[in-house]
Amino acid sequence: MDLNNFTMVTQFILLGLSDHPEMQYPLFVVFLIIYLITLVGNGVILLAITTEQKLHTPMYFLLANLSLLDIFCPSATVPKMLRNLLTEDHSISFVGCALQLYFLAALAGTEVFLLAVMAYDRYVAICFPLRYTLIMSHVLCAQLLTGTWTAGFLHSLLHTMTTFSLSFCKSNQVSQYYCDIPSVAALSCSSTYLEEMLVLVIGGIFATTAFLITLISYTYIISTILKIQSAEGKRKAFSTCASHIIVVSLFYGTVIFTYLRPSSSKHSPARDRLISLLYGVITPMLNPIIYSLRNTEVKVALRRLLCC
């Protein structure tokens, strides 16, 4: 490379959600409402679990952590996105971009592991109901959660360090409304082979392991439910994991749709940015709605909380 053409990137420009200026204010209103619903919905779930003694069990302890993730994850991107929709300054510093990518990847990774732990919890509850309290003790639950958060943040640290050790001397325009590994690595003028291999190998191993734990757990769960003789027994067993099945399907469905679609030059960058909102903004808003509508104990706790 000609050193005379080398320019060190000190900041990035986030292209945002839409290329049409007239859409800025409507998008601001829509996503501000979505963000507020997300904060209130997950905050209420957390408050209900904290105040209701009956919900002080491993299952709801895990759900509380999911609500925390659903607050933190959009909070890593949405405030900056809302600010960019109102101003003409779409810049983000090099350090700010690195921090945003780190926390977003860490929280998303933690959620992948957490959903696997939640699936295992439901597997033990349905397949070994008499031994559930012995197997899923509060100590084991705390250990699993500690491992989940630690793995998510260490995994993200590795990817963040390798991504931002690249040389950036091309365009500084990130084709997203936030800093993400593919969109930032695409701006590098040095080889991205190591980063791509880390994403494929290490990320693939962790994601595949978590997905298989979830899939195998629910294979045993469904098999056990089908063996129950009474229709009422099947209904009760299924009701204990129905909400989690919906949340898992929503999470993996949106992630796969966002990241694993066949690449095509016909894809509109603006459309791709909007699609990425599915798992980053929309799913965290829907999770508390799903649990409040599908889970009887949560509904009872919410009624008591709101009636006080």
Residue pairs with C-beta under 8 A, 6 or more apart in sequence:
1 169
1 189
5 169
6 169
7 169
8 168
8 169
9 94
9 168
9 169
9 172
9 187
10 93
10 94
11 91
11 92
11 93
11 94
11 97
11 172
12 91
12 92
12 94
12 97
12 172
12 173
12 174
12 179
12 184
12 187
13 90
13 91
13 92
13 172
13 173
13 174
14 80
14 81
14 84
14 90
14 91
14 92
14 174
14 176
14 177
14 178
14 179
15 90
15 173
15 174
15 175
15 176
15 177
15 269
15 273
16 81
16 84
16 85
16 90
16 177
16 273
17 23
17 27
17 81
17 85
17 177
17 270
17 273
17 274
17 277
18 24
18 27
18 270
18 273
19 270
24 85
24 86
25 85
25 86
27 85
28 82
28 85
28 86
31 78
31 81
31 82
31 85
31 277
31 281
32 82
34 281
34 282
34 285
35 74
35 78
35 79
35 82
35 281
37 285
38 70
38 71
38 74
38 281
38 284
38 285
38 288
39 71
41 285
41 287
41 288
41 289
41 292
42 67
42 68
42 70
42 71
42 284
42 287
42 288
43 67
43 71
44 288
44 292
44 302
44 305
45 63
45 64
45 67
45 288
45 291
45 292
45 298
46 64
46 67
46 68
47 305
48 55
48 298
48 301
48 302
48 305
49 55
49 56
49 60
49 61
49 63
49 64
49 67
49 301
50 64
51 301
51 305
52 301
52 304
52 305
54 297
54 301
55 297
55 298
55 301
58 121
58 136
58 137
58 138
58 140
58 141
59 118
59 121
59 122
59 125
60 297
60 298
61 138
61 141
61 145
62 114
62 117
62 118
62 121
62 141
62 145
63 118
63 291
63 298
65 114
65 145
65 148
66 111
66 114
66 115
66 118
66 247
66 287
67 287
67 288
69 107
69 110
69 111
69 114
69 284
70 283
70 284
70 285
70 287
70 288
71 284
72 103
72 107
73 104
73 107
73 108
73 111
73 280
73 284
74 280
74 281
74 284
74 285
76 100
76 103
76 104
76 107
76 178
77 100
77 104
77 177
77 178
77 280
77 281
78 281
80 92
80 100
80 178
81 177
81 178
84 90
84 177
92 100
92 179
94 164
97 174
97 179
97 184
98 160
98 163
98 164
98 179
100 178
100 179
101 160
101 163
101 164
101 178
101 179
101 180
101 181
101 184
102 156
102 157
102 160
103 156
104 178
104 179
104 180
104 280
105 155
105 156
105 159
105 160
105 181
106 152
106 153
106 155
106 156
106 157
107 152
108 152
108 279
109 151
109 152
109 153
109 155
109 156
109 206
110 148
110 149
110 151
110 152
110 153
111 152
111 251
112 152
112 206
112 207
112 210
112 211
113 147
113 148
113 151
113 152
113 206
113 210
114 145
114 148
115 210
115 214
115 244
115 247
115 248
115 251
116 209
116 210
116 211
116 213
116 214
116 217
117 144
117 145
117 148
118 244
119 213
119 214
119 217
119 218
119 244
119 248
120 144
120 213
120 217
121 136
121 141
122 217
122 218
122 221
122 240
122 241
122 244
123 217
123 218
123 220
123 221
124 131
124 132
124 135
124 136
125 132
125 136
125 240
125 241
126 221
126 224
126 225
126 237
126 240
126 241
127 220
127 221
127 224
128 135
151 206
155 202
155 203
155 206
158 198
158 202
159 181
159 195
159 198
159 199
159 203
162 194
162 195
162 198
163 181
163 184
163 185
163 195
164 184
166 185
166 188
166 190
166 192
166 195
167 188
167 189
167 190
168 187
168 188
168 189
169 189
170 187
170 188
170 189
171 187
172 187
173 187
174 180
174 183
174 184
174 187
175 183
175 186
175 269
175 272
175 273
176 183
176 273
176 276
177 273
177 276
178 280
180 276
181 195
181 199
182 259
185 192
185 195
185 196
211 252
214 248
218 241
218 245
218 248
221 241
224 237
225 234
225 237
225 238
226 234
228 234
228 237
239 294
239 295
239 296
242 294
243 290
243 291
243 294
243 295
246 290
246 294
247 287
247 290
247 291
250 283
250 286
250 287
250 290
251 279
251 283
254 278
254 279
254 282
254 283
255 279
257 275
257 278
258 275
258 276
258 278
258 279
261 267
291 298
292 298
292 299
292 302
293 299
